Amino acid sequence: MRKLFTGFIILIVLVVAALLVAPSFIPADVYKDRITQAASDATGREVGISGDMYFAFFPRFEVVAENVTVGNVPGGTADYFARIGALAIGIEVMPLLKGVVSIDRFELNAPEINLEVDRNGDGNWIFDSDGAPNNDQAATEGGFELNNISLRNVRLVDGRITYRNAQGAVETYEDINIELDLADLDSPLSAKGSLRAKNELINIIATVDRPRTLLDGGETHIQFDLDAGFGEVTFDGHATIADGQSPVFAGLLDMSIPSVRQLAAIAGQPIASANGFGKLDLRGNVIANDSRLDVENVKVSFDGMNGTGTLTIHYARNVPKLTGTLDIDKLDANIYLGEAEKTSANDWSTEPIDFAGLKSIDADLDLTADQVFFQDIKLGRSRLKLTINGGVLNAILNELNLYEGSGKGSLTIDAQRSTPVVRSEFSLNALQALPFLRDAMGLDRIEGIGNMTYSFTTSGQTQRQLVSNLNGVTSLKFLDGAWRGVNLASLARNVQTAFGQGVQNDAAGQEDVGEQQKTDFAELSGTFVIRNGQVTNDDFQMLNPFLRVLGGGSIDLINQTVRFKLRPKFVTSTQGQGGDLGVGGIAVPIIVEGPWSDLRYRPDFAGLLTNALIPGTGESTGDPIQDLIQGTIGRALGLPQPDSDNTKSDSNGTADQETETAQDGPDWSVPSDSESQSEPEKETPPKPVDFLFGILKELEKD
């Protein structure tokens, strides 16, 4: 910066020197050639004046040059570093005798300036050449010592600045109008002006207390205010400019941006996502340069989320990056994922979920949040490590409070791929099952205190695709709760009673199904395996003091349907849930099926008969009705029945052995040869209808 400023002063001094020594009768073209040659030597760039030049000598030295050009660095993209429509300089004569350059007129009309950064990070605005004077020479140019400078009526009118980086990004600022005022280098420099960026008018006011200190590499007080349609930024602090380096600012920053999305577009880094990146308010102590902004004691509000802590913004990148530690009131991921409302009450949305926001920013943050929202899931105070890199989000939740419970886990969203991939692993303890399952899956049937672990992976661009591609495993155990919508104990009792009376109707027990019904349990547990949105289970169990329910089945997550078979069995015949259980403990299977928003329950009489026919299941249950059914089925099929006399004692003491055999249930062994000879050689198997009628007849006999 000092070299640029020194080069500017040298150019002015050379012009003044030429005016002082040149006879008035010498043609202007002679001055032009000498001035451009001296300026080229001083800056290390080719300086040209292709237009007219005008001179005045009294009461001030004044020169006007038209169509002035300053060459670009070798290998630069633009043809010129600067091209100026008209340059006018007016210098007072008397102060020059004291070594003071007092400029009471300096105008740049329609300047076009091309700023470029090469692959090494060097800017083309740094002037340097072997023929340029060094700092000591610059202080004594033209035969006098340069002690000070005064700037009055310094204006840049209708300018244009184009900025290009090594990656090819181009930013353009137009309609630049700036006015400067400086009494001397030890007095405050004031600047005000405006420019237009992406059709946004930006107004700027700035003051620098001691420009000389700043040019000498020292620190001076500076105030800055920027006001535009995209927000307002104020700074009150200090600035330092080291030789050849970009300015460094340290002080209090206050920023209010209505739309970060709009600001990013103006800065040449448009945000692809259509969601979030709205209002930003930031206040804190900052240290800033041309590549990063470090903020301590920050108070930030972004997209309705408020936090405090430390924050660093790295903006000299293709994608900005946030690092730091923040304590925030909430973290709402839905703002950036977008809303995916269901197309109907029992379907998943096919609207695309916008993951593009993860490609718009990188992050490495340690966050503590009072609340976390992800789709419909709501978390309490949580502590997490959040990283975003190239469209891949990783969240490690070391402390997790949700639904009155706790846990820990991890979540990865890989939006780098054309089809986003989501992976998650969590271990949750002592949470309230009803609100959690309702928010996570739309289920409102299970109450209780839940403990669960789950691990899953999925991919897709819509809610339905994510569910359809879901794979993983979940293990859960709920304690001291209830299954809402059905009274399984009463249902089993009523079905048992109906069966005992010879009534086999799917409507049996339906009075025990409804929103007002529920089945209390001490424990409900199971392991669920998920393959492409289809859930299978074979170890379901639900326990309470009077009822044991085992079962298994499947859940179609895609279509939100359930198909489960439960096998309830009473443990005791004492009074318990559902009323009088004295009718006994027949294990009548119950089918649970239908959409999970409207489950249906029906007895599985066919399943009961099938179980009774399987060898090895005819053992005595200790329940006479159950044993009766097994015996009835056997007689209906014409199978051999145990001899009832075997249960009587005889003098040989064989009663115990025979009684044990009888208690083991029906004799399913193959008849002996002698017994077989007495049977018909071929017997026509009973028809299914005759079989069922045979059961009912036997029930009537018994």
C-alpha positions in Angstrom: 0.0 0.0 0.0 2.8 2.4 0.8 4.5 1.6 -2.5 1.3 2.4 -4.3 0.9 5.7 -2.4 4.6 6.5 -3.0 4.4 5.8 -6.7 1.4 8.1 -6.9 3.3 10.9 -5.1 6.4 10.4 -7.4 4.2 10.7 -10.4 2.8 14.0 -9.2 6.3 15.3 -8.3 7.6 14.4 -11.8 4.8 16.3 -13.3 5.5 19.3 -11.1 9.3 19.1 -11.9 8.6 19.0 -15.6 6.4 22.1 -15.3 9.0 24.0 -13.3 11.9 23.4 -15.7 10.1 23.4 -19.1 10.1 26.5 -21.1 6.6 27.6 -22.1 7.4 27.5 -25.8 8.2 23.8 -25.8 5.4 21.7 -27.4 3.2 19.7 -25.0 4.2 16.4 -26.7 7.7 16.9 -25.4 6.4 17.1 -21.8 4.1 14.1 -22.5 7.0 11.8 -23.6 9.2 12.8 -20.6 6.4 12.5 -18.1 5.2 9.1 -19.3 8.8 7.8 -19.4 9.5 9.0 -15.9 6.2 7.5 -14.7 7.0 4.2 -16.4 10.4 4.1 -14.7 8.9 4.9 -11.3 6.1 2.3 -11.4 7.7 -0.5 -13.4 4.7 -0.4 -15.7 4.2 1.1 -19.1 2.4 4.5 -18.7 0.9 6.2 -21.7 -1.1 9.3 -22.5 -2.8 9.0 -25.8 -5.0 12.1 -25.5 -4.3 15.8 -25.2 -2.4 17.5 -22.3 -3.1 21.0 -21.0 -0.9 23.1 -18.7 -1.3 26.1 -16.4 1.5 27.7 -14.3 -0.1 30.4 -12.2 -1.5 30.8 -9.6 -1.0 27.0 -9.3 0.6 24.4 -11.4 -2.0 22.4 -13.2 -2.1 19.7 -15.7 -4.9 17.9 -17.5 -4.2 14.6 -19.4 -6.7 12.6 -21.3 -6.8 8.9 -22.0 -4.1 7.9 -19.5 -3.2 4.2 -19.3 -1.1 2.2 -16.8 0.0 -1.3 -17.9 -0.8 -4.5 -16.3 1.7 -7.0 -14.8 3.2 -9.6 -17.2 0.7 -12.5 -17.7 -2.2 -10.4 -16.4 -5.6 -11.0 -17.9 -6.7 -7.4 -18.6 -4.8 -5.3 -21.1 -4.4 -2.5 -18.6 -4.1 -2.1 -14.9 -5.9 1.2 -15.2 -7.4 3.4 -17.9 -8.4 6.9 -17.1 -10.7 9.1 -19.2 -9.3 12.3 -17.8 -6.7 13.1 -15.1 -6.5 16.6 -13.6 -3.9 17.6 -11.1 -3.6 21.1 -9.4 -0.6 21.8 -7.1 0.0 25.0 -5.0 3.4 26.6 -5.7 4.4 28.1 -2.4 4.2 24.9 -0.2 6.6 23.1 -2.7 9.4 25.4 -1.4 8.9 23.8 2.0 8.9 20.3 0.6 5.1 20.0 0.9 2.9 18.7 -1.9 -0.4 20.5 -1.5 -2.9 19.2 -4.0 -5.9 21.4 -4.2 -7.3 19.5 -7.2 -7.1 15.9 -8.1 -9.7 14.3 -10.3 -10.0 11.0 -12.0 -12.8 10.9 -14.5 -14.2 7.6 -15.7 -11.3 5.4 -14.4 -11.4 1.7 -15.2 -9.2 -0.3 -12.8 -8.5 -4.0 -13.1 -7.5 -5.7 -9.9 -6.1 -9.2 -10.3 -4.7 -11.9 -8.0 -2.3 -14.5 -9.4 -1.9 -18.2 -8.3 0.7 -17.1 -5.7 -1.8 -14.7 -4.1 0.1 -11.6 -5.3 -2.0 -8.6 -6.4 -1.3 -6.6 -9.5 -1.7 -3.3 -7.5 1.8 -3.8 -5.9 4.2 -1.6 -7.9 7.8 -2.5 -8.0 10.7 -2.2 -10.4 14.5 -2.0 -10.4 14.3 1.5 -11.8 11.9 2.8 -9.2 13.3 4.9 -6.4 13.7 3.3 -3.0 12.0 4.7 0.1 15.0 7.1 0.8 15.0 8.3 -2.7 11.3 8.8 -2.7 11.7 11.2 0.2 14.0 13.5 -1.8 12.7 13.6 -5.3 13.1 16.6 -7.7 15.7 18.3 -5.5 13.7 18.8 -2.4 12.6 16.8 0.6 9.1 15.5 0.6 7.8 16.3 4.1 4.1 16.3 3.8 1.1 16.2 1.5 -2.3 17.9 1.5 -5.3 16.7 -0.5 -8.2 19.0 -1.3 -10.9 18.5 -3.9 -9.8 15.0 -4.5 -12.5 13.1 -6.4 -13.0 9.9 -8.3 -16.0 10.3 -10.7 -17.9 7.5 -12.4 -15.3 4.8 -11.9 -15.3 1.1 -12.5 -13.3 -1.6 -10.7 -13.1 -5.2 -11.8 -11.6 -7.9 -9.5 -10.4 -11.3 -10.8 -8.9 -14.1 -8.7 -6.8 -17.0 -9.7 -9.8 -19.3 -9.8 -11.5 -17.2 -12.5 -14.1 -15.5 -10.3 -14.9 -12.0 -11.5 -16.5 -9.2 -9.5 -17.4 -5.8 -10.9 -18.1 -2.6 -9.0 -19.5 0.3 -11.0 -20.7 3.9 -10.6 -17.9 4.6 -8.1 -17.8 8.1 -6.8 -15.4 9.0 -4.0 -14.3 12.3 -2.3 -11.2 12.6 -0.1 -10.1 15.4 2.2 -6.8 15.6 4.0 -5.2 18.7 5.5 -1.9 16.9 6.0 -0.6 13.5 6.8 -0.9 14.1 10.5 -4.5 15.2 10.3 -7.6 13.0 9.9 -8.3 11.7 6.4 -12.0 11.7 5.6 -13.6 9.8 2.8 -17.1 9.4 1.6 -18.5 7.9 -1.5 -20.7 5.3 -3.1 -20.5 2.4 -5.6 -22.9 -0.1 -7.1 -22.4 -3.8 -6.8 -24.9 -6.2 -8.5 -27.3 -3.3 -8.9 -27.0 -2.5 -5.1 -26.0 1.0 -4.2 -23.5 1.0 -1.3 -22.7 4.2 0.6 -19.4 4.4 2.5 -18.1 6.9 5.1 -14.6 6.5 6.7 -12.1 8.4 8.7 -8.4 7.7 9.4 -7.0 9.7 12.3 -3.3 9.7 11.4 -2.5 8.7 7.8 1.2 9.2 8.2 1.3 6.6 11.0 -0.6 4.2 8.8 1.7 4.6 5.9 4.7 4.1 8.1 3.4 0.7 9.1 2.1 1.9 12.5 -1.4 1.7 14.1 -4.0 4.4 13.9 -7.6 4.8 14.8 -10.2 4.3 12.1 -13.9 4.5 11.8 -15.9 2.9 9.0 -19.6 2.9 8.1 -21.2 1.0 5.2 -24.9 1.4 4.5 -26.6 -0.5 1.7 -29.7 -2.3 0.7 -28.2 -5.6 1.8 -27.3 -4.3 5.3 -25.3 -2.0 7.5 -21.7 -2.5 8.9 -20.0 -0.3 11.3 -16.4 -0.5 12.6 -14.7 1.4 15.3 -11.1 0.4 16.0 -7.6 0.5 14.7 -5.9 -0.3 11.4 -2.3 -1.3 10.5 -0.8 -1.6 7.0 2.5 -3.4 6.8 4.7 -2.7 3.7 3.3 -4.7 0.8 0.6 -6.3 3.0 -3.2 -5.9 3.1 -4.6 -3.8 5.9 -5.4 -5.4 9.3 -8.3 -4.1 11.3 -8.9 -4.7 15.1 -11.9 -3.2 17.0 -15.6 -3.4 17.5 -17.7 -4.6 14.6 -21.5 -4.3 14.4 -23.1 -5.9 11.5 -26.8 -6.2 10.5 -27.5 -8.1 7.2 -31.2 -8.7 6.2 -30.1 -11.4 3.8 -26.8 -13.4 3.8 -28.0 -14.9 0.5 -28.2 -11.5 -1.1 -24.8 -10.5 0.3 -23.2 -13.7 -0.9 -24.5 -13.0 -4.4 -23.1 -9.5 -4.4 -19.7 -10.8 -3.2 -19.6 -13.2 -6.1 -20.3 -16.4 -4.1 -24.0 -17.2 -4.7 -25.6 -19.8 -2.4 -27.2 -22.6 -4.3 -29.7 -23.6 -1.6 -33.1 -22.0 -1.8 -33.6 -22.3 2.0 -32.2 -20.3 4.9 -29.2 -17.9 4.9 -31.5 -15.0 5.8 -31.0 -12.3 8.5 -27.7 -12.1 10.3 -26.9 -9.8 13.2 -23.3 -9.9 14.6 -21.5 -7.9 17.2 -18.1 -8.5 18.7 -14.4 -7.7 18.9 -12.8 -8.5 15.6 -9.4 -8.9 13.9 -9.8 -8.8 10.2 -7.7 -8.9 7.1 -8.3 -9.7 3.4 -8.8 -13.4 4.1 -10.5 -13.9 7.5 -12.5 -12.3 10.2 -11.9 -13.5 13.9 -14.6 -12.4 16.3 -14.3 -12.8 20.1 -17.1 -12.2 22.6 -19.4 -12.5 19.7 -23.2 -12.1 19.9 -24.8 -13.5 16.8 -28.3 -14.0 15.5 -28.6 -16.0 12.3 -31.9 -17.3 10.8 -33.6 -16.9 14.1 -30.9 -18.7 16.0 -29.1 -16.8 18.7 -25.6 -17.5 20.2 -22.5 -16.3 21.9 -18.9 -17.4 21.8 -16.0 -17.1 19.4 -16.2 -17.3 15.6 -13.9 -17.2 12.6 -15.1 -16.5 9.1 -12.7 -17.5 6.3 -13.9 -15.7 3.2 -10.9 -15.9 0.9 -12.0 -19.3 -0.3 -14.3 -20.6 -3.1 -16.6 -21.6 -0.3 -16.7 -19.6 3.0 -15.8 -21.5 6.2 -17.0 -21.0 9.8 -14.9 -22.2 12.7 -15.4 -21.6 16.4 -17.3 -22.4 19.6 -20.8 -21.2 20.1 -23.5 -21.6 22.7 -26.8 -21.2 21.0 -30.5 -21.2 21.9 -31.5 -23.6 19.1 -30.1 -25.3 16.1 -32.8 -25.8 13.4 -31.6 -28.0 10.5 -35.0 -27.8 8.9 -34.3 -24.2 7.8 -31.6 -25.5 5.4 -33.2 -28.9 4.5 -36.5 -27.3 3.5 -39.9 -28.4 4.4 -41.2 -31.8 3.1 -44.8 -32.0 3.8 -46.7 -35.2 3.3 -48.9 -35.5 0.2 -51.6 -37.2 2.3 -52.1 -38.4 5.8 -50.6 -41.8 5.0 -47.9 -41.1 2.5 -44.3 -39.7 2.3 -43.6 -36.6 0.5 -42.1 -36.8 -3.1 -41.0 -33.1 -3.0 -37.2 -32.8 -3.3 -35.3 -32.1 -0.1 -32.8 -29.3 -0.8 -29.4 -30.4 0.5 -27.6 -27.8 -1.6 -27.1 -25.6 1.4 -24.4 -28.0 2.6 -22.3 -27.1 -0.5 -22.6 -23.3 0.2 -20.5 -23.3 3.3 -17.9 -25.3 5.2 -17.8 -25.4 9.0 -15.9 -26.8 12.0 -17.9 -25.8 15.1 -18.2 -26.9 18.7 -21.9 -26.2 19.5 -24.0 -26.3 22.6 -27.6 -25.9 21.8 -30.6 -25.6 24.1 -32.8 -27.1 21.4 -32.1 -29.0 18.2 -34.7 -29.6 15.4 -34.3 -32.2 12.7 -37.5 -32.7 10.6 -40.1 -33.5 13.3 -37.7 -34.7 16.0 -37.1 -32.2 18.8 -34.0 -32.4 21.1 -33.3 -30.7 24.4 -29.9 -29.3 25.4 -27.2 -31.0 23.4 -23.5 -30.7 22.8 -22.2 -31.6 19.4 -19.2 -31.3 17.1 -20.4 -30.1 13.7 -18.3 -30.2 10.5 -19.2 -29.5 7.0 -16.7 -30.1 4.2 -17.5 -30.1 0.5 -21.2 -30.8 1.0 -20.6 -33.6 3.7 -22.1 -32.9 7.2 -20.9 -34.8 10.2 -22.5 -34.2 13.6 -21.1 -36.0 16.6 -23.6 -35.6 19.5 -21.7 -36.3 22.7 -24.5 -35.0 24.9 -28.0 -35.5 23.9 -31.2 -34.8 25.8 -34.5 -35.6 24.2 -38.0 -36.5 25.3 -37.0 -36.5 29.0 -34.3 -39.0 28.3 -30.6 -38.8 27.1 -28.3 -40.4 24.7 -25.5 -39.9 22.2 -24.9 -40.7 18.6 -23.8 -39.5 15.2 -25.4 -38.2 12.0 -23.8 -37.9 8.5 -25.4 -36.3 5.5 -23.4 -36.7 2.3 -24.7 -34.2 -0.2 -21.6 -34.3 -2.3 -23.0 -37.2 -4.3 -25.8 -36.8 -6.9 -28.0 -38.8 -4.6 -27.5 -37.7 -1.0 -26.6 -40.4 1.5 -27.6 -40.3 5.2 -26.1 -42.4 8.0 -26.9 -42.4 11.6 -26.1 -44.3 14.9 -27.7 -43.5 18.2 -28.1 -44.9 21.7 -31.0 -43.5 23.6 -32.0 -44.1 27.2 -35.1 -43.4 29.4 -37.0 -41.3 26.8 -40.7 -40.9 26.6 -41.8 -43.3 23.9 -45.1 -41.7 22.8 -43.9 -38.3 21.7 -40.6 -39.6 20.3 -42.3 -42.3 18.1 -44.9 -39.8 17.1 -42.3 -37.2 15.9 -39.9 -39.8 14.4 -42.3 -42.1 12.6 -45.8 -40.8 13.1 -46.7 -43.6 15.5 -48.9 -42.8 18.5 -49.6 -46.3 19.9 -46.8 -46.9 22.4 -46.4 -45.3 25.8 -43.6 -45.9 28.3 -40.0 -45.2 29.1 -37.9 -46.3 26.2 -34.3 -47.5 25.7 -33.2 -48.1 22.2 -30.2 -48.3 19.9 -30.4 -48.0 16.2 -28.1 -47.8 13.2 -29.2 -47.1 9.7 -28.2 -45.8 6.3 -30.3 -44.5 3.5 -30.1 -42.4 0.3 -32.5 -40.3 -1.7 -33.6 -36.9 -2.7 -37.2 -37.0 -1.3 -38.7 -38.2 1.9 -40.2 -41.2 0.2 -36.9 -42.2 -1.4 -35.1 -41.9 2.0 -37.7 -44.3 3.5 -37.6 -46.7 0.6 -33.8 -47.1 0.7 -33.6 -47.4 4.5 -31.4 -50.2 5.9 -30.4 -50.9 9.4 -31.3 -52.5 12.7 -33.1 -51.2 15.8 -33.2 -52.8 19.3 -35.7 -51.4 21.7 -37.1 -51.9 25.1 -40.0 -49.9 26.7 -40.8 -50.2 30.4 -43.9 -49.4 32.4 -46.1 -48.3 29.5 -49.1 -49.2 27.5 -50.1 -50.2 24.0 -52.8 -47.7 23.0 -55.8 -48.7 20.9 -56.4 -52.3 22.1 -57.0 -54.2 25.3 -55.2 -57.4 24.4 -56.1 -59.1 27.7 -59.8 -58.5 27.3 -59.6 -59.3 23.6 -57.9 -62.6 24.2 -60.4 -63.5 26.9 -63.4 -62.7 24.7 -61.9 -64.6 21.8 -61.2 -67.5 24.0 -64.8 -67.5 25.3 -66.2 -67.3 21.8 -64.0 -70.2 20.7 -65.0 -72.3 23.6 -68.7 -71.7 22.7 -68.0 -72.8 19.1 -68.1 -69.3 17.7 -65.3 -68.6 15.2 -65.8 -65.0 14.0 -63.2 -62.4 13.1 -65.4 -59.9 14.8 -64.9 -61.5 18.2 -63.4 -59.2 20.7 -63.7 -56.1 18.6 -65.3 -54.2 21.5 -61.8 -54.3 23.0 -60.4 -52.2 20.1 -60.6 -48.4 20.0 -59.0 -45.2 21.0 -60.2 -45.6 24.6 -58.7 -49.0 24.9 -55.1 -49.9 25.9 -52.9 -52.7 27.2 -50.7 -51.9 30.1 -47.3 -53.6 30.1 -44.3 -53.9 32.4 -42.0 -54.5 29.4 -42.2 -54.4 25.6 -39.1 -55.3 23.6 -37.9 -56.5 20.3 -35.2 -56.3 17.6 -36.2 -55.0 14.2 -34.2 -55.5 11.0 -34.7 -53.0 8.2 -34.1 -53.8 4.5 -35.1 -51.3 1.8 -37.8 -49.9 4.0 -39.2 -53.2 5.1 -39.0 -54.1 8.8 -39.0 -57.7 10.1 -39.1 -58.9 13.7 -39.2 -62.4 15.3 -38.6 -61.7 19.0 -41.4 -59.4 20.0 -42.5 -59.8 23.6 -44.8 -57.8 25.9 -45.1 -58.7 29.6 -47.4 -57.7 32.4 -48.4 -59.5 35.6 -51.2 -61.4 34.0 -50.4 -61.6 30.3 -47.4 -62.7 28.2 -47.5 -61.7 24.5 -45.0 -63.1 22.1 -45.0 -62.4 18.4 -43.3 -61.2 15.2 -44.1 -59.9 11.8 -43.3 -57.1 9.4 -43.7 -53.4 9.0 -43.8 -51.8 5.6 -42.3 -48.3 6.2 -42.9 -47.2 2.6 -46.6 -47.8 2.7 -46.9 -47.3 6.5 -48.6 -50.7 7.1 -48.2 -53.4 9.7 -48.6 -57.2 9.6 -48.0 -58.8 13.0 -49.1 -62.0 14.7 -49.3 -61.8 18.5 -49.7 -64.9 20.8 -51.1 -63.7 24.1 -51.3 -66.1 27.0 -52.6 -65.6 30.5 -50.2 -66.4 33.3 -52.8 -66.7 36.0 -56.5 -67.1 36.3 -56.9 -64.5 38.9 -58.7 -61.2 38.3 -56.6 -58.9 36.2 -56.7 -56.5 33.3 -59.8 -57.1 31.3 -61.9 -58.7 33.9 -62.6 -62.3 34.9 -59.9 -64.6 33.4 -61.3 -67.8 35.0 -62.2 -69.2 31.6 -58.6 -70.4 31.2 -55.4 -69.6 29.3 -56.0 -70.6 25.6 -53.3 -68.9 23.5 -55.5 -67.6 20.7 -53.2 -65.8 18.2 -54.2 -62.2 17.3 -53.4 -60.6 13.9 -52.5 -56.9 14.0 -52.6 -55.4 10.5 -53.4 -52.3 8.5 -52.1 -48.8 8.2 -50.4 -47.8 11.4 -52.7 -44.8 11.7 -55.7 -47.2 11.8 -54.6 -50.7 13.1 -57.0 -53.6 13.0 -57.0 -56.5 15.4 -58.6 -59.9 14.7 -58.3 -63.4 16.1 -56.4 -66.0 14.2 -58.5 -69.2 14.6 -56.7 -70.8 11.7 -53.4 -70.2 13.4 -54.7 -71.7 16.6 -55.8 -74.9 14.8 -52.5 -75.1 12.9 -50.5 -74.8 16.1 -52.6 -77.6 17.7 -51.8 -80.0 14.8 -48.0 -79.5 14.9 -46.4 -82.5 16.6 -44.8 -81.6 19.9 -47.4 -78.9 20.7 -50.0 -81.2 22.1 -48.3 -81.3 25.5 -50.5 -80.6 28.5 -50.6 -76.9 29.3 -52.2 -77.5 32.7 -55.4 -76.0 31.3 -58.2 -78.4 30.7 -59.8 -76.5 27.8 -56.5 -76.3 26.0 -56.0 -80.0 26.5 -59.6 -80.6 25.4 -59.0 -78.8 22.1 -55.9 -80.8 21.4 -57.8 -84.0 22.1 -60.8 -82.8 20.1 -58.7 -82.2 17.0 -57.0 -85.5 17.3 -60.4 -87.4 17.5 -61.7 -85.3 14.5 -58.8 -86.5 12.5 -59.3 -90.1 13.6 -55.9 -90.1 15.4 -55.3 -92.6 18.2 -56.2 -91.2 21.7 -54.6 -92.1 25.0 -56.5 -94.8 26.9 -58.3 -93.1 29.7 -57.9 -96.2 31.9 -54.2 -95.6 31.8 -54.7 -92.9 34.4 -56.0 -95.4 36.9 -53.7 -97.2 39.4 -53.3 -101.0 39.3 -51.7 -103.5 41.6 -48.5 -103.5 39.6 -47.7 -99.9 40.4 -47.7 -98.7 36.8 -50.0 -95.8 37.4 -47.3 -93.2 37.8 -45.7 -94.1 34.5 -48.9 -94.2 32.6 -50.1 -91.0 34.2 -46.9 -89.3 33.1 -47.5 -90.6 29.5 -51.1 -89.2 29.6 -49.9 -85.9 30.8 -47.5 -85.6 28.0 -50.5 -85.2 25.7 -51.9 -87.3 22.8 -49.9 -90.2 21.6 -48.5 -89.1 18.2 -46.6 -92.3 17.6 -47.1 -94.6 14.6 -49.5 -97.6 15.4 -47.9 -101.1 15.7 -48.4 -103.7 13.0 -51.1 -105.5 14.9 -53.0 -102.3 15.4 -52.5 -101.4 11.8 -54.0 -104.6 10.6 -57.3 -103.8 12.3 -57.5 -100.4 10.4 -58.8 -100.1 6.9 -56.1 -100.4 4.3 -57.0 -96.9 3.0 -58.9 -94.1 4.6 -60.2 -91.0 2.8 -58.8 -87.9 4.6 -61.5 -85.7 5.9 -62.4 -82.6 4.0 -61.6 -79.3 5.6 -65.2 -78.4 6.1 -65.9 -81.8 7.7 -62.8 -81.4 9.8 -64.1 -78.1 11.3 -67.6 -79.5 11.8 -66.0 -82.5 13.5 -64.3 -80.1 16.0 -67.5 -78.3 16.8 -69.4 -81.7 17.3 -66.7 -83.0 19.6 -66.8 -79.7 21.6 -70.6 -80.3 22.0 -70.0 -83.8 23.2 -67.4 -82.7 25.8 
